[in-house]
Structures are given as C-alpha cells and as structure tokens.
C-alpha cells in the first residue's frame, strides 16, 4: 500500500492511499485537536492491540500522520494482531522503515518481549459483534481474558507511562428501567445465565486485570459508534441499516425502532482516547458516547433513509419484550469535562455513507453528500 497520498489542507503528512476526502478530513481533525498531546509520543514506543479494527485503525493512522508531519522524533508503533499479513500490506512503507512493527499473538495470546519495551500501551483488541462471539462464547471469554492478562503483564514488564483499555458499556449489563443514563459508578453486571454475557464479562475481567497491574491506567467504556471504518458485515444497527439502504433500497427494522442508543463518531472517539492516554484526566474510568448522538434506532433509520433519497422504512414487532424501549445510554458528565464530541449523529451518518461510497464499499450513491469542508452539500 502506498503511503504518499497528499495530506489535507497542505499539511505534510501521511494519509492512507485508500483514503477518501472524509477520512483525510478526519485524520486532519484528530491531529489538529491532539497536536500538543501527540508530541508527547515523540521518540517513544507505542503498543496497540486491535490496530486493524474500527477504533484501532483511527488511532494508528493519526499517529502515523503526526509522525510524517516532522514535528518531533517519530513514535514507533507496534501492532499486535492475529492477521499480520493484512497490516504489513496496509503499512508496507512504515514497516520497511521501522516506524511500524507488526507482531503476532503467541499461544493463548501471549506476547513475546525479546529486547522490546513500550512507553505506552493501548489495548483495543477483542471481538465485539455478537454474531461473531456467539459462535463460541466460551472461547470468546477465554480469549478476552488471555489477551488482557498478556497485555497487562507486558505493560508491567515495560514499566509503561500509561496503559489505556478500550472497554465497553456492556460491563454494566442491562440498563435498569428507571435509569435514564448509566453512571460510571453503577455496580450492575451482565446476566451470567446468558451466553451473550461472555463479552461484557470478558471486559469486566480485563478492567480488573488492568487495575491489578499496578500501572497508571485509564479505561474507556465505549457504547455505540459510527464512522468511515464501520464494518458493513457486522450485525450492529448502523452498518446493517446502511447495508440495507445500499443493496435493498428499503429499510427493515427488526423491532419498532424505539431502542435508544448513544452514538459517538470515530474521530471524536480518537481525540478522547488520545486525551486519556496522554493527558491528565482526573478519573480512571470514563463512559464514551455523545449527548447529541443519543437517539432511537428509528431516528437512525429515518436519517439513513433520508441520506439515500427517502427510502421506505418497514418496522417489526411493536415494543420490546420487556414492554418498554431498550436503553443503552451512558452518563457523560466525566467525558464532557475532558472532550465534547463535535460531530453529531446525522453528520456522522452522512460522513460515513459518503466515505463508504467513495471507497467502493457500497454501490448506491448517497443523495446527501459533503463539500469536504465539514458541511452537508
């Protein structure tokens, strides 16, 4: 993969060769917002697990763009992965120059540490799509625990300056009916009688292992996301609705659309995560979401239908099995003390659909686009 594409607005820097204008703008916005923080990575070594995923890729490419801007000594990024071939191909130039080191997980997700130490660690690797992890929930849980234990041990051996865990709102279990927003101090937990709890419980154990590591660490409990690197093969609401719009020309909801979620745009998430890793946040644990992005699935469907020219929306059964709308909504007071998301859910959906079309990942052109100055066209 080439890495010499022109950076947005003339900044000398690295941008992925398959980047469309939306991704270019997002990388530019992340580097602009995090410039002083990213300079703290100059001359350091950073380990990222899950660097090929939705969250990890935004982080990796922002650091590479900052490296290429020449504002300080480069940060060496180690990417720990199950599929080294994909990341080596994607970052070929950086691998050749030594700016990116690709490592493969060992047996039971052990980490080989011959003469290699890191200053910072971000652990973002884990399954997240229920369609994937429910194929073998026992293995999912064991893999998540093994990975977290290995990363915590590697961070401790390296005496890292800070360790960042990408956790999930799934650690809280079901949101109680009388609770409008889940605070970080809520002591709820996944229902252990359900196989689906393997994911939330795996994240809970990961948080405990990071706490027991004795290292300076921060935890980001992510709720719902959207952005250009959305996996259209996943079963989450946003990619599912976009896929339906692009291929079927109509949207079919499995429920009545009343479920409420809090969607954070990927670029905002990246800015917040760099702030947790490199800044001076007051708390160890933060929920991640967006107040403006707190909407119903029916609202999301209506926005996607509008973006693609006014498509039909068909709703499923009325109400939820519990007789009340499902909520998966965090309290964001702590997050908003550190960073307030700038991209709302509608703008995020327009950007996501525009990027997916520009990169040939969907064949239907959105009727609402962008003029690539951040405004809807």
For each residue, the residues with C-beta under 8 A, 3 or more apart:
1: 16 17 18 89 90 91 92 93
2: 5 17 93
3: 14 15 16 17 64 91 92 93 94
4: 17 93
5: 2 14 15 16 17 19 24
6: 15
7: 10 11 12 13 14 15 24 28 65 68 69
8: 11 15 21 24 25 27 28
9: 28
10: 7
11: 7 8 28 31 69
12: 7 68 69 70
13: 7 31 65 66 68 69
14: 3 5 7 61 64 65 67 68 94
15: 3 5 6 7 8 19 23 24 27 61 65
16: 1 3 5 19 23 61 90
17: 1 2 3 4 5
18: 1 359
19: 5 15 16 23 24 27
20: 23 24 228 354 355 358 359
21: 8 24 25 358 370 372
22: 25 26 228 351 352 354 355 358 370 372
23: 15 16 19 20 26 27 228 355
24: 5 7 8 15 19 20 21 27 28
25: 8 21 22 28 29 372 374
26: 22 23 29 30 58 227 228 266 267 351
27: 8 15 19 23 24 30 31 61 62 65
28: 7 8 9 11 24 25 31 32 65
29: 25 26 32 33 267 271 342
30: 26 27 33 34 58 62 65 267 270 271 274
31: 11 13 27 28 34 35 38 62 65 66 69
32: 28 29 35
33: 29 30 271
34: 30 31 37 38 62 66 270 271 274 275 278
35: 31 32 38 39 66 71
36: 39 40
37: 34 40 274 275 278 279
38: 31 34 35 41 62 63 66 274 278
39: 35 36 42 66 71 72
40: 36 37 44 278
41: 38 44 46 63 66 75 120 278
42: 39 71 72 73 74 75
43: 72 73 74 75
44: 40 41 75 76 119 120
45: 75 76 77 78 116 117 118 119 120
46: 41 63 75 76 77 78 118 119 120 121 122
47: 77 78 80 118 120 121 122 151 154 155 158
48: 51 56 59 60 77 78 79 80 121 122 124
49: 56 79 80 81 122 123 124 125 147 151
50: 53 55 56 81 123 124 125 126 166
51: 48 56 57 59 60 77 79 80 81 87 124
52: 56 57 79 81 83 86 87 90
53: 50 56 57 124 125 229
54: 57 58 225 227 229 230 231 266
55: 50 58 59 124 166 222 225 266 269 270 273
56: 48 49 50 51 52 53 59 60 122 124 125
57: 51 52 53 54 60 61 229
58: 26 30 54 55 61 62 227 229 266 267 269 270
59: 48 51 55 56 62 63 122 124 270 273 274
60: 48 51 56 57 63 64 77 79 91 100
61: 14 15 16 27 57 58 64 65
62: 27 30 31 34 38 58 59 65 66 270 274
63: 38 41 46 59 60 66 67 75 77
64: 3 14 60 61 67 68 77 91 94 99 100
65: 7 13 14 15 27 28 30 31 61 62 68 69
66: 13 31 34 35 38 39 41 62 63 69 71 75
67: 14 63 64 74 75 99
68: 7 12 13 14 64 65
69: 7 11 12 13 31 65 66
70: 12
71: 35 39 42 66
72: 39 42 43
73: 42 43
74: 42 43 67 99
75: 41 42 43 44 45 46 63 66 67
76: 44 45 46 98 99 100 101
77: 45 46 47 48 51 60 63 64 94 99 100 101
78: 45 46 47 48 100 101 102 103 116 118
79: 48 49 51 52 60 87 91 100 101 102 103
80: 47 48 49 51 103 104 105 111 125
81: 49 50 51 52 84 86 87 102 103 104 105 125
82: 104 105
83: 52 86 87
84: 81 87 88 102 103 104
85: 88 89
86: 52 81 83 89 90
87: 51 52 79 81 83 84 90 91 100 102
88: 84 85 91 92 95 102
89: 1 85 86 92
90: 1 16 52 86 87
91: 1 3 60 64 79 87 88 94 95 100 102
92: 1 3 88 89 95 96
93: 1 2 3 4 96 97
94: 3 14 64 77 91 97 99 100
95: 88 91 92 98 99 100 101 102
96: 92 93
97: 93 94
98: 76 95 101
99: 64 67 74 76 77 94 95
100: 60 64 76 77 78 79 87 91 94 95
101: 76 77 78 79 95 98 116
102: 78 79 81 84 87 88 91 95
103: 78 79 80 81 84 111 112
104: 80 81 82 84
105: 80 81 82 109 110 111 147 150
106: 109 110 111 112
107: 110
108: 146 150
109: 105 106 143 146 147 150
110: 105 106 107 146 150
111: 80 103 105 106 150 151 153 154
112: 103 106 116
113: 116 117 154 157 158
114:
115:
116: 45 78 101 112 113
117: 45 113 157 158 159
118: 45 46 47 78 121 154 155 158 160
119: 44 45 46 158 160 161
120: 41 44 45 46 47 160 161 162 163 164 277 278
121: 46 47 48 118 151 154 155 158 160 162 163 164
122: 46 47 48 49 56 59 164 166 273 277
123: 49 50 147 148 151 163 164 165 166 206 210
124: 48 49 50 51 53 55 56 59 166
125: 49 50 53 56 80 81 147
126: 50 144 147 166 199 202 203 206
127: 132 133 140 143 144 199
128: 132 133 168 199 234
129: 132 133 231 234 235 236
130: 133 134 196 199 235
131: 134 135 234 235
132: 127 128 129 135 234
133: 127 128 129 130 136 137 140 198 199
134: 130 131 137 140 195 196 198
135: 131 132
136: 133 139 140
137: 133 134 140 141 195 196 198
138: 141 142 198
139: 136 142 143
140: 127 133 134 136 137 143 144 198 199 202
141: 137 138 144 145 198 201 202
142: 138 139 145 146
143: 109 127 139 140 146 147 202
144: 126 127 140 141 147 148 198 199 202 203 205 206
145: 141 142 148 149 202 205 206 209
146: 108 109 110 142 143 149 150
147: 49 105 109 123 125 126 143 144 150 151 206
148: 123 144 145 151 152 165 202 205 206 209 210
149: 145 146 152 153 209
150: 105 108 109 110 111 146 147 153 154
151: 47 49 111 121 123 147 148 154 155 163
152: 148 149 155 156 163 209 210 212 213 215
153: 111 149 150 156 157 213
154: 47 111 113 118 121 150 151 157 158
155: 47 118 121 151 152 158 160 163 213 215 217
156: 152 153 159 213 214 215
157: 113 117 153 154
158: 47 113 117 118 119 121 154 155
159: 117 156 215
160: 118 119 120 121 155 163 215 216
161: 119 120 216
162: 120 121 215 216 217 218 277 278
163: 120 121 123 151 152 155 160 210 213 215 216 217 218
164: 120 121 122 123 217 218 219 220 273 276 277
165: 123 148 206 207 210 217 218 219 220
166: 50 55 122 123 124 126 220 222 273
167: 171 203 206 207 219 220 221 222
168: 128 171 199 200 203 221 222 223
169: 172 182 221 222 223 287 289 328 330
170: 173 190 199 200 203
171: 167 168 189 190 200 203 204 207 221
172: 169 175 182 186 188 189 200 221
173: 170 188 189 190 191 197 200
174: 188 191
175: 172 179 182 188 326 327 328 329
176: 179 188
177: 322 324
178:
179: 175 176 182 186 327
180: 327 329
181: 329 330 331 332
182: 169 172 175 179 186 188 287 329 330 331
183: 186 287 330 331 333
184: 221 283 285 286 287 331 334
185:
186: 172 179 182 183
187:
188: 172 173 174 175 176 182
189: 171 172 173 192 200 201 204
190: 170 171 173 194 196 197 200 201 204
191: 173 174 194 197
192: 189 197 201
193: 197
194: 190 191 197
195: 134 137 198
196: 130 134 137 190 199 200
197: 173 190 191 192 193 194 200 201
198: 133 134 137 138 140 141 144 195 201 202
199: 126 127 128 130 133 140 144 168 170 196 202 203
200: 168 170 171 172 173 189 190 196 197 203 204
201: 141 189 190 192 197 198 204 205
202: 126 140 141 143 144 145 148 198 199 205 206
203: 126 144 167 168 170 171 199 200 206 207
204: 171 189 190 200 201 207 208
205: 144 145 148 201 202 208 209
206: 123 126 144 145 147 148 165 167 202 203 209 210
207: 165 167 171 203 204 210 211 219 285
208: 204 205 211 212
209: 145 148 149 152 205 206 212 213
210: 123 148 152 163 165 206 207 213 215 217 219
211: 207 208 217 284
212: 152 208 209
213: 152 153 155 156 163 209 210 217
214: 156
215: 152 155 156 159 160 162 163 210
216: 160 161 162 163
217: 155 162 163 164 165 210 211 213 284
218: 162 163 164 165 276 277 281 284 285 286
219: 164 165 167 207 210 284 285 286
220: 164 165 166 167 272 273 276 286 288
221: 167 168 169 171 172 184 285 286 287 288 330
222: 55 166 167 168 169 225 264 269 288
223: 168 169 261 262 263 264 287 288 289 328 329 330
224: 236 237 238 261 262 263 264 289 293 328
225: 54 55 222 230 238 263 264 265 266 269
226: 230 238 263 264 265 266 345 348 349 352
227: 26 54 58 230 265 266 267 269 348 351 352
228: 20 22 23 26 266 351 352 355 356 359
229: 53 54 57 58 266
230: 54 225 226 227 234 238 239 242 352 356
231: 54 129 234 239
232: 239 242 243 356 361 362
233: 239
234: 128 129 131 132 230 231 239 240
235: 129 130 131 240
236: 129 224 239 240
237: 224 240 241 261 297 300
238: 224 225 226 230 241 242 263 300 304 349 352
239: 230 231 232 233 234 236 242 243
240: 234 235 236 237 243 244
241: 237 238 244 245 251 300 301 304
242: 230 232 238 239 245 246 304 349 352 353 356 362
243: 232 239 240 246 247 362
244: 240 241 247 248 250 251 252
245: 241 242 248 249 250 251 304 305 307 308 311 364
246: 242 243 308 356 357 362 363 364
247: 243 244 362 363 364
248: 244 245 251 252
249: 245 308 311 364
250: 244 245 311 312 313 314
251: 241 244 245 248 301 304 305 311 312 313 314
252: 244 248 314 316
253: 256 257 297 298 301 313 314 315 316
254: 316
255: 258 259 297 315 316 317 319 320
256: 253 298 315 316 317 318 319 320
257: 253 296 297 298 299 301 313 315
258: 255 296 297 298 319 320 325 326
259: 255 296 297 320 325 326 327 328
260: 294 295 296 297 325 326 327 328 329
261: 223 224 237 294 295 296 297 300 328 329
262: 223 224 289 290 291 293 294 328 329 330 332
263: 223 224 225 226 238 289 290 293 294 295 300 345 348
264: 222 223 224 225 226 268 269 288 289 290 293 341
265: 225 226 227 268 269 290 293 341 343 344 345 347 348 351
266: 26 54 55 58 225 226 227 228 229 269 270
267: 26 29 30 58 227 270 271 343
268: 264 265 271 272 290 339 341 342 343
269: 55 58 222 225 227 264 265 266 272 273 288
270: 30 34 55 58 59 62 266 267 273 274
271: 29 30 33 34 267 268 274 275 339
272: 220 268 269 275 276 286 288 335 338 339 341
273: 55 59 122 164 166 220 269 270 276 277
274: 30 34 37 38 59 62 270 271 277 278 279
275: 34 37 271 272 278 279 281 338 339
276: 164 218 220 272 273 279 281 286 338
277: 120 122 162 164 218 273 274
278: 34 37 38 40 41 120 162 274 275
279: 37 274 275 276 338
280:
281: 218 275 276 286 338
282: 334 337
283: 184 286 334
284: 211 217 218 219
285: 184 207 218 219 221
286: 184 218 219 220 221 272 276 281 283 334 335 338
287: 169 182 183 184 221 223 330 331 332 334 335
288: 220 221 222 223 264 269 272 330 332 335
289: 169 223 224 262 263 264 293 294 329 330 332 335
290: 262 263 264 265 268 293 294 332 341 344 345
291: 262 294 332 336 341
292: 341 344 345
293: 224 262 263 264 265 289 290 341 344 345 348
294: 260 261 262 263 289 290 291 329
295: 260 261 263 299 300 345
296: 257 258 259 260 261 299 300 325
297: 237 253 255 257 258 259 260 261 300 301
298: 253 256 257 258 301 302 313 315
299: 257 295 296 302 303 345
300: 237 238 241 261 263 295 296 297 303 304 345 349
301: 241 251 253 257 297 298 304 305 313
302: 298 299 305 306 313
303: 299 300 306 307 345 346 349
304: 238 241 242 245 251 300 301 307 308 311 349 353
305: 245 251 301 302 308 310 311 312 313
306: 302 303 309 310 367 368
307: 245 303 304 349 350 353 366 367 368
308: 245 246 249 304 305 311 353 364 366 367
309: 306 367
310: 305 306 367
311: 245 249 250 251 304 305 308
312: 250 251 305
313: 250 251 253 257 298 301 302 305
314: 250 251 252 253
315: 253 255 256 257 298 318
316: 252 253 254 255 256
317: 255 256
318: 256 315
319: 255 256 258 323 324 325
320: 255 256 258 259 323 324 325 326
321:
322: 177 326
323: 319 320
324: 177 319 320
325: 258 259 260 296 319 320
326: 175 258 259 260 320 322
327: 175 179 180 259 260
328: 169 175 223 224 259 260 261 262
329: 175 180 181 182 223 260 261 262 289 294
330: 169 181 182 183 221 223 262 287 288 289
331: 181 182 183 184 287 334
332: 181 262 287 288 289 290 291 335 336
333: 183 336 337
334: 184 282 283 286 287 331 337 338
335: 272 286 287 288 289 332 338 339
336: 291 332 333 339 340
337: 282 333 334
338: 272 275 276 279 281 286 334 335
339: 268 271 272 275 335 336
340: 336
341: 264 265 268 272 290 291 292 293 344
342: 29 268
343: 265 267 268 347 348 351
344: 265 290 292 293 341 347 348
345: 226 263 265 290 292 293 295 299 300 303 348 349
346: 303 349 350
347: 265 343 344 350 351 376
348: 226 227 263 265 293 343 344 345 351 352
349: 226 238 242 300 303 304 307 345 346 352 353
350: 307 346 347 353 354 366 368 369 370 376
351: 22 26 227 228 265 343 347 348 354 355 370
352: 22 226 227 228 230 238 242 348 349 355 356
353: 242 304 307 308 349 350 356 357 362 366
354: 20 22 350 351 357 358 366 369 370
355: 20 22 23 228 351 352 358 359
356: 228 230 232 242 246 352 353 359 361 362
357: 246 353 354 360 361 362 363 364 365 366
358: 20 21 22 354 355
359: 18 20 228 355 356
360: 357 363
361: 232 356 357
362: 232 242 243 246 247 353 356 357
363: 246 247 357 360
364: 245 246 247 249 308 357
365: 357
366: 307 308 350 353 354 357 369
367: 306 307 308 309 310
368: 306 307 350 376 377
369: 350 354 366 376 377
370: 21 22 350 351 354 373 374 375 376 377
371: 375 376 377
372: 21 22 25
373: 370
374: 25 370
375: 370 371
376: 347 350 368 369 370 371
377: 368 369 370 371
